Amino acid sequence: MSDPVPTLSRKPYTKSYLLTPGPTPIPESVLAIGSMPMVHHRTPAFESLFREVESGLQWLFQTKNEVLILSASGSGAMDAAISNLFKKGDTVLTLNAGKFGERWTKIAQAYGLNPREIKVAPGQSITAAQVEKELAAAPGCKAVLFQASETSTGVKLPVKEICATARKHGAISVVDAITALGVFDLPMDSWGIDVLITGSQKALMTPPGLAFIALSESAWKLADASDLPRFYFDLKRERKAVPKAQTAWTPSISLVQMLHQSLKLIQEEGRDQLFARHALLANATRAAVKALGLELLATDAPSDAVTAVKVPSSITDGKQILKILRDELGVTIVGGQEELEGKIFRLSHLGYCDRFDVVTAIAALELTLSKLGHKVQFGQGVGAALQVFNKG
Ligand SMILES: *Cc1c(COP(=O)(O)O)cnc(C)c1O
């Protein structure tokens, strides 16, 4: 197959490796489903597939609530959570540990809510104690909106504790788990998560274009009182369609079929093994990066989805790392956004990834750092990763 992104400096036989935290690589058997002839969605065959997808999602969310399927990227479900749950002027608390936390604040502002924000320095997590303090100062706060894994900095937030704190203060918890669900354990019902959101193009190993959202009974109660304008993303309307194995509008049929296959793979692997694999890949990546003398951005609470690494001071233009990796070595990773641009790079190990994806990323990183004049002893990072795999 010809390379979809040809570049001049790359040799023609250089393979492409997608090691970004969304979109993530797609398993071959899922890709194959994407080439099947189109079917109609109001048919018994599609409905039976839809039912299996729905139960697979409930299994992954660890919930009895309906998991609603929206045709949108993940942000569509974030938008829907705000527009369906709140009233104009409602006070909500947003936790800004990076770009995606900031997105909660921006969506809340766009709908005329009154967001209060806890903002921390990039790489830091947010504790339940910080949330407790802020909620105590904001009586009547309706919700705490946050990320389980903040993809822009590679930080993990203490979901269970924050949800419990929110509940104690009569607020619901709204959790963006777009790079967390399917990476580490997030049992919706037993942890009392009120709203849980994910997207297709991260741990679910499916192309971008589907967003998923589940609501607890308390969240549905809030939805009854909501007065914000909405039409397409109408969660009550979507909820009514679920027993009929349908969505309110035409679903992204091919993506739902592909998701059916990826959920099958995930269920075959099993939740415990799924989480253990992500933890192992994350541990190996961190060990490799440290062995190369580099520093992690998130030192206290690193997420198992993505590892953010500080560009060493010996390299003045951090964006060169991404460019060499992609254009010369065929390895696509991402850098930092806004104030972190050129200052960090992020190695993803989420979704359809295994040990040798980590080894590839680290080997390519060693070559790249060396090319940029950073002192590297070849094999030091790769060796540290292999040590972790040898034990795991
Ligand atoms: C990818 C991602 C999103 C959603 O981004 P989209 O581009 O809309 O899919 C939201 N939150 C987090 C934490 C993410 O990683």
The ligand as an SDF file (V2000), in Angstrom:
LIG
                    3D

 15 15  0  0  0  0  0  0  0  0999 V2000
   -8.9180   13.4690   22.8250 C   0  0  0  0  0  0  0  0  0  0  0  0
   -9.5030   14.0230   24.0570 C   0  0  0  0  0  0  0  0  0  0  0  0
  -10.7200   14.7380   24.0540 C   0  0  0  0  0  0  0  0  0  0  0  0
  -11.5790   14.9000   22.8680 C   0  0  0  0  0  0  0  0  0  0  0  0
  -11.0240   15.5050   21.8270 O   0  0  0  0  0  0  0  0  0  0  0  0
  -11.7250   15.3530   20.4040 P   0  0  0  0  0  0  0  0  0  0  0  0
  -10.7090   15.9510   19.5140 O   0  0  0  0  0  0  0  0  0  0  0  0
  -12.9900   16.0870   20.4440 O   0  0  0  0  0  0  0  0  0  0  0  0
  -11.9540   13.8840   20.1980 O   0  0  0  0  0  0  0  0  0  0  0  0
  -11.2100   15.2080   25.2590 C   0  0  0  0  0  0  0  0  0  0  0  0
  -10.5740   14.9790   26.3990 N   0  0  0  0  0  0  0  0  0  0  0  0
   -9.4230   14.3000   26.4600 C   0  0  0  0  0  0  0  0  0  0  0  0
   -8.7840   14.0620   27.7860 C   0  0  0  0  0  0  0  0  0  0  0  0
   -8.8490   13.8010   25.2960 C   0  0  0  0  0  0  0  0  0  0  0  0
   -7.7000   13.1130   25.3530 O   0  0  0  0  0  0  0  0  0  0  0  0
  1  2  1  0
  2  3  1  0
  2 14  2  0
  3  4  1  0
  3 10  2  0
  4  5  1  0
  5  6  1  0
  6  7  2  0
  6  8  1  0
  6  9  1  0
 10 11  1  0
 11 12  2  0
 12 13  1  0
 12 14  1  0
 14 15  1  0
M  END
$$$$
